[in-house]
Amino acid sequence: MLIDSHMHLESFARRGEVALVLARARAAGVSQVVTVGTSTDDWDLYAGLEAAAPNGSVRHTAGLHPCSVDESWPDQVGQLEARWRRGPVPVALGECGLDRFHLPREPELAARMFAWQEAAFAAQLAIARRLGCPVVVHSRGAFRECVAQIDASGVDWARVVFHCFTEAAAEMAELTRRGGRGSFTGILTYKSAAEARAAARAQGLAGLMLETDAPYLAPVPLRGQPNEPAFLRHTAAYAATEVFGVSLEELAAVTSANVRRWLAL
């Protein structure tokens, strides 16, 4: 059975489709999903979905996504540790990090917003260090800055994953030599994603984790459709045969064990 290590249940919950999505996932061989928090708007929702889900099929994280960062970020980050004091306890902090791709074009505003992102990321890393919990990193157009902040934070790199990894093998080497890892989405199946496949091979099957990032980034042959955890099977099958040359069963066993080990599930 596979584990979807990173997805977002909010849109499915709004449509009343969580039970259907989890049933389809189970039928496709995906036994568990980790729904990832992005702001105070979804933390309580995800905690409630985890509490209501059968057999631990839903786990959740809490964090402030860089694209959710504005001048009010201290208030939101200030509420994070309280989430660990009431159940169910998040399995990781995040997603948090840095994102240049979605910054506004106006230079002064972009610089101010990126400075907020850096401050919010540093504050969340400090919380993760105090809690000793895993960290889910969102990095887009800011890989070296993310690495530098984690280095400076004192967070245990063995608890760090860069989700939706699309950097090249050289950047993967920066993570693995520190003890961190990358997680891969359906982008791995895209014809244009040769660098992501090279990075996955550079990390090796022994360190591999898979995710959907649903409802985004559906894999081939479903690219362009709203993504969901059941579609992880397509990414896993492609990774098994085209990237690593192993059976789907072997890849599922290794990736699921990696997620459980990283999150201490």
C-alpha positions in Angstrom: 0.0 0.0 0.0 1.1 3.5 -0.8 1.1 6.7 1.3 0.4 10.1 -0.2 2.9 12.1 1.9 1.6 15.5 0.8 -1.8 16.7 -0.3 -4.6 19.2 0.5 -8.1 18.0 1.5 -9.7 21.4 1.8 -11.3 21.6 -1.6 -12.6 18.0 -1.3 -14.0 18.9 2.2 -15.8 22.0 0.8 -17.6 19.7 -1.7 -18.4 17.0 0.8 -16.2 14.5 -1.0 -13.6 13.5 1.6 -15.1 10.0 2.2 -15.4 9.4 -1.6 -11.8 10.5 -2.2 -10.5 8.3 0.6 -12.5 5.3 -0.7 -11.1 5.8 -4.2 -7.6 6.1 -2.8 -8.0 2.9 -0.8 -9.3 1.1 -3.9 -6.2 2.3 -5.8 -3.8 1.0 -3.1 -3.3 4.3 -1.2 -3.9 3.5 2.4 -3.0 6.8 4.1 -2.8 10.5 3.2 -1.1 13.4 4.9 -3.1 16.6 4.4 -0.8 19.6 4.7 -1.7 22.8 6.4 -1.1 26.2 4.8 -2.6 28.8 7.1 -4.9 29.1 10.2 -7.8 28.7 7.7 -7.2 25.0 7.4 -5.5 23.8 10.6 -8.6 23.1 12.5 -10.3 21.6 9.5 -7.5 19.1 9.0 -7.3 18.2 12.7 -11.0 17.4 12.6 -10.7 15.3 9.4 -7.9 13.3 11.0 -9.9 12.7 14.2 -12.9 11.5 12.1 -11.0 9.4 9.6 -11.0 5.6 10.1 -7.9 3.6 10.8 -5.5 6.5 10.8 -6.1 7.0 7.0 -5.7 10.8 7.4 -2.9 12.5 9.2 -2.3 16.3 9.1 0.3 19.0 9.4 0.1 22.7 10.4 2.2 25.5 9.0 2.1 28.8 7.2 2.8 28.5 3.4 4.9 31.3 2.0 2.1 32.3 -0.3 -0.1 32.8 2.7 2.4 35.1 4.4 1.5 38.8 4.7 2.0 41.5 7.3 -0.1 39.4 9.7 2.3 36.5 9.7 3.4 36.9 13.4 -0.2 36.3 14.6 -0.6 33.1 12.5 2.8 31.7 13.4 2.1 32.7 17.0 -0.8 30.2 17.0 1.2 27.2 15.8 2.6 25.8 19.0 -0.9 25.7 20.5 -1.8 23.1 17.7 0.7 20.7 19.3 -0.9 21.1 22.7 -4.3 19.8 21.7 -5.1 16.7 19.7 -4.8 15.3 17.3 -1.2 16.4 17.2 0.2 17.4 13.7 2.7 15.0 12.4 4.9 17.8 11.0 5.3 21.5 10.8 4.6 23.0 7.3 4.4 23.6 4.7 6.6 26.5 5.2 9.4 28.1 3.2 10.1 30.6 0.5 8.5 31.3 -2.9 9.7 33.8 -5.4 7.5 32.6 -8.2 4.3 34.1 -6.9 5.8 37.5 -5.8 4.3 40.6 -7.3 6.2 42.3 -10.2 6.6 45.6 -8.4 10.2 45.4 -7.0 9.6 47.2 -3.7 6.5 45.2 -2.8 8.2 42.0 -3.9 11.2 42.7 -1.6 8.9 43.5 1.3 6.9 40.3 0.9 10.0 38.1 0.5 11.4 39.6 3.7 8.1 38.6 5.4 8.5 35.1 4.0 12.0 34.9 5.3 11.0 36.0 8.8 8.0 33.7 8.9 10.2 30.7 7.8 12.8 31.5 10.4 10.2 31.7 13.1 8.6 28.4 12.0 12.0 26.6 11.9 12.6 27.8 15.5 9.3 26.3 16.5 10.2 23.0 14.8 13.5 22.9 16.5 11.8 23.4 19.9 9.2 20.7 19.1 11.7 18.3 17.5 9.2 17.7 14.8 9.5 17.0 11.0 9.4 20.0 8.6 7.7 20.2 5.2 9.5 22.8 3.1 8.0 24.6 0.1 10.8 26.0 -2.0 10.2 27.7 -5.4 12.8 29.9 -6.9 14.6 30.1 -3.5 16.4 26.8 -3.0 19.7 28.2 -1.7 18.0 30.6 0.6 15.9 27.8 2.1 18.9 25.6 2.6 20.8 28.5 4.3 17.9 29.2 6.7 17.6 25.6 7.7 21.4 25.4 8.2 21.2 28.4 10.4 18.2 27.2 12.4 19.8 24.1 13.9 16.8 21.9 12.8 17.8 18.3 12.4 18.1 17.8 8.6 17.0 14.2 8.9 13.5 15.6 9.8 13.4 17.9 6.7 11.7 17.1 3.3 11.6 19.5 0.4 8.2 18.7 -1.1 7.4 18.7 -4.8 11.1 18.5 -5.6 11.8 19.8 -9.1 15.4 21.0 -8.8 18.3 19.2 -10.4 20.6 16.4 -9.2 23.1 19.0 -7.9 20.5 20.5 -5.6 19.5 17.0 -4.4 23.1 16.3 -3.5 23.0 19.4 -1.3 20.1 17.9 0.6 21.3 14.4 0.8 24.8 15.3 2.1 23.0 17.2 4.9 20.7 14.3 5.6 17.5 15.8 4.1 15.4 14.5 1.3 13.1 15.5 -1.5 9.6 14.2 -2.2 8.2 13.8 -5.8 4.9 14.5 -7.4 3.2 13.6 -10.7 5.7 16.0 -12.3 8.0 13.0 -12.3 5.9 11.6 -15.2 6.0 14.7 -17.4 8.0 14.5 -20.5 9.7 17.8 -19.7 10.8 16.7 -16.2 14.2 15.1 -17.0 15.9 17.1 -14.2 13.4 15.9 -11.6 13.9 12.3 -12.7 17.7 12.7 -12.5 17.3 14.2 -9.0 15.1 11.2 -8.0 17.8 8.8 -9.2 20.5 10.8 -7.4 18.6 10.5 -4.2 18.0 6.8 -4.8 15.1 4.5 -4.2 16.2 4.1 -0.5 15.3 7.7 0.2 12.3 8.1 -2.1 9.0 9.6 -1.0 6.0 10.2 -3.2 3.1 12.7 -3.0 0.2 14.0 -5.2 0.1 17.6 -3.9 -3.6 17.1 -4.8 -5.7 18.8 -6.1 -2.7 20.0 -8.2 -0.2 18.3 -10.5 -2.1 15.2 -11.7 0.3 12.7 -13.3 0.3 11.4 -16.9 -2.1 10.0 -18.1 -4.4 12.2 -16.1 -2.5 15.5 -16.5 -4.9 18.5 -16.6 -7.5 16.9 -14.4 -8.0 17.7 -10.7 -5.6 15.5 -8.8 -6.5 13.2 -6.0 -4.7 10.6 -3.8 -5.9 7.7 -6.0 -3.8 9.0 -8.8 -0.6 8.4 -6.8 -0.6 4.9 -8.2 0.2 6.3 -11.7 3.2 8.2 -10.3 4.4 5.2 -8.4 4.1 2.8 -11.3 6.0 5.2 -13.6 8.7 5.7 -10.9 9.0 2.0 -10.4 9.4 1.0 -14.1 10.8 4.1 -15.8 13.0 5.7 -13.1 14.2 2.8 -10.8 13.5 -0.4 -12.7 11.8 -2.2 -9.8 8.4 -3.6 -9.2 5.5 -1.4 -8.1 5.3 -3.6 -4.9 8.9 -2.9 -4.0 8.6 0.8 -4.6 5.4 1.0 -2.6 7.0 -0.8 0.3 10.1 1.4 0.3 8.3 4.7 -0.1 5.7 3.9 2.6 8.4 2.9 5.0 10.2 6.1 4.3 7.1 8.2 5.1 6.5 6.3 8.3 10.1 6.7 9.4 10.2 10.4 8.6 7.0 11.2 10.4 7.5 8.5 13.1 4.0 7.1 12.3 
